[in-house]
Amino acid sequence: MSSLNAVVIDPRTESRVNAELKAVIQVKEGDGKSWKEVADVSTVSRNGAGFSLSRGCSVGRLITIVMPMPRELRAYDEDKELYPVMGIVQYCNEGMVGNKKVFHVGAGFVGKNIPKSFTEDPMQNYRITGMSKEGLWEITESGTKFQNRKNPRYWISLPVTISLIQKENKSITREDTVTRNVGAGGVSIASSLNASVGDKVKFACKGLDFYAIGVVRNTKSGETPTVHLEFLDDEFPIEKVIRMQAAA
């Protein structure tokens, strides 16, 4: 089903492209060492891409990506043949394609400027703090290495519907939106609903036939407001997401 392609979407434009692209991925290691690989890009948007590598890379690290990015998705260098961009690794999941071990990687685009801290220490870890007006992720240095969650999150956008349950006036406010990331126990959603921590929300992902009640655990304002939900009695069908990524 095309509406469930694992495409990372800028929620403000929802522009997406289904195209076969190749990218040169470079990963720097300690002691001045680095490795690079030509990867098949399975999903792409203005603010991120998904691809598979033969080697793993750490979540929270910065990598360099160079590819012939579709011009309508570029934040800069519209007239150049290749699009160089720094990416922050959001997930790296081991899988199998046939008899071959691969690593499915999702990276968020942060721009082409190399942070000074990365030049000084390419092993530096980072975390996302927000989104720029150009639709790229803003980052800051993280003092600790990424710790794997009990339930890993997958940086993927899926069309969903959420409904805020307002008991005080017996009303329900509905919104069609997209996920920012998903996990078995909860999701992060681009949302402009006036939700508060503790509110209950009806969650529906029709394409995956998943319906649940979630409770708001956190909200983030800004240019792209976000609501973080924890599911109360159900788990998101992550196995379907993994199959989608592997098949993309």
C-alpha positions as a Markdown table, in Angstrom:
| # | Residue | x | y | z |
|---|---|---|---|---|
| 1 | Met | 0.0 | 0.0 | 0.0 |
| 2 | Ser | 1.7 | 3.2 | -1.2 |
| 3 | Ser | 0.4 | 5.3 | 1.7 |
| 4 | Leu | 2.4 | 3.2 | 4.1 |
| 5 | Asn | 5.8 | 3.6 | 2.4 |
| 6 | Ala | 8.4 | 4.2 | 5.2 |
| 7 | Val | 9.1 | 7.8 | 4.1 |
| 8 | Val | 10.4 | 10.4 | 6.6 |
| 9 | Ile | 8.1 | 13.3 | 6.0 |
| 10 | Asp | 8.4 | 17.0 | 6.8 |
| 11 | Pro | 5.0 | 17.4 | 8.5 |
| 12 | Arg | 4.6 | 20.9 | 7.2 |
| 13 | Thr | 4.8 | 20.0 | 3.5 |
| 14 | Glu | 4.3 | 16.2 | 3.5 |
| 15 | Ser | 6.3 | 16.1 | 0.2 |
| 16 | Arg | 7.7 | 12.7 | -0.6 |
| 17 | Val | 9.4 | 11.0 | -3.4 |
| 18 | Asn | 9.5 | 7.4 | -4.4 |
| 19 | Ala | 12.7 | 7.0 | -6.4 |
| 20 | Glu | 15.7 | 4.7 | -6.5 |
| 21 | Leu | 18.7 | 6.6 | -5.4 |
| 22 | Lys | 22.3 | 5.7 | -4.5 |
| 23 | Ala | 24.2 | 7.6 | -1.8 |
| 24 | Val | 27.8 | 7.6 | -0.7 |
| 25 | Ile | 27.8 | 7.2 | 3.1 |
| 26 | Gln | 31.0 | 8.1 | 5.1 |
| 27 | Val | 31.4 | 7.2 | 8.7 |
| 28 | Lys | 34.3 | 8.5 | 10.7 |
| 29 | Glu | 35.9 | 6.5 | 13.4 |
| 30 | Gly | 38.5 | 7.2 | 16.0 |
| 31 | Asp | 42.2 | 7.7 | 15.3 |
| 32 | Gly | 41.5 | 9.4 | 12.0 |
| 33 | Lys | 40.0 | 6.3 | 10.4 |
| 34 | Ser | 36.9 | 6.3 | 8.4 |
| 35 | Trp | 34.9 | 4.0 | 6.0 |
| 36 | Lys | 32.5 | 4.7 | 3.2 |
| 37 | Glu | 30.0 | 2.7 | 1.3 |
| 38 | Val | 27.6 | 3.2 | -1.7 |
| 39 | Ala | 24.2 | 2.6 | -0.3 |
| 40 | Asp | 20.7 | 2.1 | -1.9 |
| 41 | Val | 18.4 | 4.8 | -0.5 |
| 42 | Ser | 15.0 | 3.3 | 0.1 |
| 43 | Thr | 13.2 | 6.3 | 1.5 |
| 44 | Val | 13.9 | 10.1 | 1.4 |
| 45 | Ser | 12.4 | 13.4 | 2.3 |
| 46 | Arg | 13.5 | 16.9 | 2.9 |
| 47 | Asn | 14.6 | 16.1 | 6.5 |
| 48 | Gly | 15.9 | 12.5 | 6.3 |
| 49 | Ala | 16.6 | 9.3 | 4.5 |
| 50 | Gly | 16.6 | 5.5 | 5.1 |
| 51 | Phe | 19.1 | 3.2 | 3.6 |
| 52 | Ser | 20.9 | -0.1 | 4.2 |
| 53 | Leu | 24.6 | -0.7 | 5.0 |
| 54 | Ser | 26.8 | -3.7 | 5.3 |
| 55 | Arg | 28.2 | -2.3 | 8.6 |
| 56 | Gly | 26.5 | -0.8 | 11.6 |
| 57 | Cys | 26.8 | 2.8 | 12.8 |
| 58 | Ser | 26.0 | 4.2 | 16.3 |
| 59 | Val | 22.8 | 6.0 | 17.0 |
| 60 | Gly | 23.5 | 9.6 | 17.9 |
| 61 | Arg | 26.6 | 9.9 | 15.7 |
| 62 | Leu | 27.0 | 12.1 | 12.7 |
| 63 | Ile | 27.6 | 10.7 | 9.2 |
| 64 | Thr | 28.2 | 12.3 | 5.8 |
| 65 | Ile | 25.8 | 11.6 | 3.0 |
| 66 | Val | 26.2 | 12.6 | -0.7 |
| 67 | Met | 23.6 | 11.8 | -3.2 |
| 68 | Pro | 21.7 | 13.2 | -6.3 |
| 69 | Met | 18.9 | 14.5 | -4.1 |
| 70 | Pro | 15.6 | 15.4 | -5.9 |
| 71 | Arg | 15.7 | 19.2 | -6.2 |
| 72 | Glu | 12.2 | 19.7 | -4.8 |
| 73 | Leu | 13.4 | 18.2 | -1.5 |
| 74 | Arg | 16.6 | 20.2 | -1.1 |
| 75 | Ala | 17.1 | 22.9 | 1.5 |
| 76 | Tyr | 20.1 | 24.3 | -0.4 |
| 77 | Asp | 22.3 | 23.7 | -3.5 |
| 78 | Glu | 19.3 | 23.4 | -5.7 |
| 79 | Asp | 21.4 | 23.8 | -8.9 |
| 80 | Lys | 24.2 | 21.4 | -8.1 |
| 81 | Glu | 24.4 | 17.8 | -9.3 |
| 82 | Leu | 25.1 | 16.3 | -5.9 |
| 83 | Tyr | 23.7 | 17.1 | -2.5 |
| 84 | Pro | 26.1 | 16.8 | 0.5 |
| 85 | Val | 24.4 | 16.7 | 3.9 |
| 86 | Met | 25.4 | 15.7 | 7.4 |
| 87 | Gly | 23.0 | 13.2 | 9.0 |
| 88 | Ile | 22.4 | 12.2 | 12.6 |
| 89 | Val | 21.8 | 8.4 | 12.9 |
| 90 | Gln | 18.4 | 7.9 | 14.4 |
| 91 | Tyr | 18.2 | 4.1 | 14.2 |
| 92 | Cys | 20.4 | 1.2 | 13.1 |
| 93 | Asn | 18.7 | -2.2 | 13.1 |
| 94 | Glu | 20.4 | -5.4 | 12.0 |
| 95 | Gly | 18.4 | -7.6 | 9.6 |
| 96 | Met | 18.8 | -10.1 | 6.8 |
| 97 | Val | 18.2 | -9.7 | 3.1 |
| 98 | Gly | 18.3 | -13.2 | 1.7 |
| 99 | Asn | 21.3 | -14.8 | 3.3 |
| 100 | Lys | 23.1 | -11.4 | 3.7 |
| 101 | Lys | 23.3 | -9.5 | 6.9 |
| 102 | Val | 22.5 | -5.8 | 6.6 |
| 103 | Phe | 21.9 | -2.8 | 8.8 |
| 104 | His | 18.8 | -0.7 | 8.1 |
| 105 | Val | 19.7 | 2.9 | 9.0 |
| 106 | Gly | 17.6 | 6.0 | 9.3 |
| 107 | Ala | 19.4 | 9.4 | 9.4 |
| 108 | Gly | 18.0 | 12.9 | 9.9 |
| 109 | Phe | 19.4 | 15.7 | 7.8 |
| 110 | Val | 21.1 | 18.5 | 9.8 |
| 111 | Gly | 22.6 | 20.5 | 6.9 |
| 112 | Lys | 26.0 | 20.7 | 5.2 |
| 113 | Asn | 27.9 | 22.7 | 7.8 |
| 114 | Ile | 30.2 | 20.5 | 9.9 |
| 115 | Pro | 30.0 | 21.2 | 13.6 |
| 116 | Lys | 33.3 | 22.2 | 15.2 |
| 117 | Ser | 32.8 | 19.6 | 17.9 |
| 118 | Phe | 32.6 | 16.9 | 15.2 |
| 119 | Thr | 35.8 | 18.1 | 13.5 |
| 120 | Glu | 37.5 | 17.9 | 16.9 |
| 121 | Asp | 36.0 | 14.6 | 17.8 |
| 122 | Pro | 34.1 | 12.5 | 15.1 |
| 123 | Met | 33.1 | 10.1 | 17.8 |
| 124 | Gln | 31.0 | 12.9 | 19.5 |
| 125 | Asn | 27.3 | 12.0 | 20.1 |
| 126 | Tyr | 24.5 | 14.3 | 19.4 |
| 127 | Arg | 20.8 | 14.7 | 20.0 |
| 128 | Ile | 18.0 | 16.5 | 18.2 |
| 129 | Thr | 16.7 | 19.7 | 19.8 |
| 130 | Gly | 14.2 | 20.9 | 17.2 |
| 131 | Met | 13.7 | 21.8 | 13.5 |
| 132 | Ser | 15.0 | 24.8 | 11.6 |
| 133 | Lys | 12.8 | 27.0 | 9.4 |
| 134 | Glu | 14.4 | 25.2 | 6.4 |
| 135 | Gly | 13.0 | 21.9 | 7.6 |
| 136 | Leu | 16.3 | 20.4 | 8.8 |
| 137 | Trp | 17.0 | 19.0 | 12.2 |
| 138 | Glu | 18.8 | 21.1 | 14.8 |
| 139 | Ile | 21.2 | 19.2 | 17.1 |
| 140 | Thr | 23.4 | 19.7 | 20.1 |
| 141 | Glu | 26.2 | 17.7 | 21.7 |
| 142 | Ser | 25.2 | 14.9 | 24.0 |
| 143 | Gly | 27.3 | 14.2 | 27.0 |
| 144 | Thr | 26.6 | 10.5 | 27.0 |
| 145 | Lys | 26.3 | 7.8 | 24.4 |
| 146 | Phe | 22.9 | 6.7 | 23.2 |
| 147 | Gln | 21.4 | 4.1 | 25.4 |
| 148 | Asn | 19.1 | 1.6 | 23.6 |
| 149 | Arg | 15.6 | 1.8 | 24.8 |
| 150 | Lys | 13.8 | -1.3 | 26.2 |
| 151 | Asn | 11.5 | -0.8 | 23.1 |
| 152 | Pro | 13.6 | 0.7 | 20.3 |
| 153 | Arg | 12.2 | 3.7 | 18.4 |
| 154 | Tyr | 12.0 | 3.7 | 14.6 |
| 155 | Trp | 12.3 | 7.1 | 12.8 |
| 156 | Ile | 9.5 | 6.7 | 10.4 |
| 157 | Ser | 6.4 | 8.8 | 9.3 |
| 158 | Leu | 3.1 | 7.0 | 8.9 |
| 159 | Pro | -0.3 | 8.6 | 8.4 |
| 160 | Val | -2.4 | 8.4 | 11.6 |
| 161 | Thr | -5.5 | 10.0 | 13.1 |
| 162 | Ile | -5.5 | 11.1 | 16.8 |
| 163 | Ser | -8.5 | 12.2 | 18.8 |
| 164 | Leu | -8.2 | 14.1 | 22.0 |
| 165 | Ile | -10.7 | 13.0 | 24.6 |
| 166 | Gln | -12.0 | 16.0 | 26.6 |
| 167 | Lys | -14.1 | 14.7 | 29.5 |
| 168 | Glu | -14.9 | 18.1 | 31.0 |
| 169 | Asn | -17.0 | 19.1 | 28.0 |
| 170 | Lys | -17.7 | 15.7 | 26.7 |
| 171 | Ser | -16.1 | 16.4 | 23.3 |
| 172 | Ile | -13.5 | 14.9 | 21.0 |
| 173 | Thr | -11.0 | 16.9 | 18.9 |
| 174 | Arg | -9.7 | 15.0 | 15.9 |
| 175 | Glu | -6.6 | 15.5 | 13.8 |
| 176 | Asp | -5.0 | 13.7 | 10.8 |
| 177 | Thr | -1.3 | 13.8 | 11.0 |
| 178 | Val | 1.9 | 11.8 | 10.8 |
| 179 | Thr | 4.2 | 10.0 | 13.3 |
| 180 | Arg | 7.7 | 11.3 | 13.9 |
| 181 | Asn | 8.9 | 8.0 | 15.4 |
| 182 | Val | 7.3 | 4.9 | 16.7 |
| 183 | Gly | 8.0 | 2.2 | 19.2 |
| 184 | Ala | 6.2 | -0.8 | 20.6 |
| 185 | Gly | 5.1 | 1.2 | 23.7 |
| 186 | Gly | 4.4 | 4.6 | 22.2 |
| 187 | Val | 4.8 | 7.2 | 19.4 |
| 188 | Ser | 5.9 | 10.7 | 18.8 |
| 189 | Ile | 3.5 | 12.6 | 16.6 |
| 190 | Ala | 3.5 | 16.0 | 14.8 |
| 191 | Ser | 0.4 | 17.6 | 16.4 |
| 192 | Ser | -1.2 | 20.9 | 16.9 |
| 193 | Leu | -3.8 | 19.6 | 19.3 |
| 194 | Asn | -4.1 | 21.5 | 22.6 |
| 195 | Ala | -3.1 | 18.4 | 24.6 |
| 196 | Ser | -1.7 | 18.4 | 28.1 |
| 197 | Val | 0.4 | 15.8 | 30.0 |
| 198 | Gly | -2.0 | 13.1 | 31.3 |
| 199 | Asp | -4.7 | 13.6 | 28.6 |
| 200 | Lys | -6.0 | 10.5 | 26.9 |
| 201 | Val | -5.9 | 10.2 | 23.1 |
| 202 | Lys | -7.5 | 7.8 | 20.7 |
| 203 | Phe | -4.9 | 6.7 | 18.2 |
| 204 | Ala | -5.6 | 5.1 | 14.8 |
| 205 | Cys | -3.2 | 3.9 | 12.2 |
| 206 | Lys | -5.6 | 2.6 | 9.6 |
| 207 | Gly | -3.0 | 1.3 | 7.2 |
| 208 | Leu | -1.6 | -1.1 | 9.8 |
| 209 | Asp | -5.0 | -1.9 | 11.3 |
| 210 | Phe | -3.9 | -0.6 | 14.7 |
| 211 | Tyr | -6.2 | 1.2 | 17.1 |
| 212 | Ala | -5.3 | 2.1 | 20.7 |
| 213 | Ile | -5.8 | 4.5 | 23.6 |
| 214 | Gly | -2.7 | 6.5 | 24.6 |
| 215 | Val | -1.8 | 8.9 | 27.3 |
| 216 | Val | 0.1 | 12.1 | 26.7 |
| 217 | Arg | 3.5 | 11.8 | 28.4 |
| 218 | Asn | 5.2 | 14.9 | 26.9 |
| 219 | Thr | 4.5 | 17.8 | 24.6 |
| 220 | Lys | 6.9 | 20.1 | 22.7 |
| 221 | Ser | 6.0 | 23.4 | 21.2 |
| 222 | Gly | 7.8 | 25.2 | 18.4 |
| 223 | Glu | 7.6 | 25.4 | 14.7 |
| 224 | Thr | 6.7 | 21.8 | 14.5 |
| 225 | Pro | 4.7 | 21.0 | 17.7 |
| 226 | Thr | 5.0 | 17.4 | 18.9 |
| 227 | Val | 3.0 | 15.1 | 21.2 |
| 228 | His | 4.5 | 12.0 | 22.8 |
| 229 | Leu | 2.1 | 9.2 | 23.6 |
| 230 | Glu | 2.4 | 6.0 | 25.6 |
| 231 | Phe | -0.1 | 3.2 | 24.8 |
| 232 | Leu | -2.0 | 1.9 | 27.8 |
| 233 | Asp | -3.0 | -1.6 | 26.8 |
| 234 | Asp | -1.7 | -2.3 | 23.4 |
| 235 | Glu | 1.6 | -2.4 | 21.5 |
| 236 | Phe | 2.3 | -0.9 | 18.2 |
| 237 | Pro | 2.9 | -3.6 | 15.5 |
| 238 | Ile | 6.6 | -2.9 | 15.1 |
| 239 | Glu | 7.2 | -6.2 | 13.2 |
| 240 | Lys | 5.1 | -4.7 | 10.4 |
| 241 | Val | 7.3 | -1.6 | 10.4 |
| 242 | Ile | 10.5 | -3.7 | 10.2 |
| 243 | Arg | 9.1 | -5.7 | 7.3 |
| 244 | Met | 8.2 | -2.4 | 5.5 |
| 245 | Gln | 11.7 | -1.1 | 5.9 |
| 246 | Ala | 13.3 | -4.3 | 4.7 |
| 247 | Ala | 11.1 | -4.4 | 1.7 |
| 248 | Ala | 11.5 | -0.7 | 0.8 |
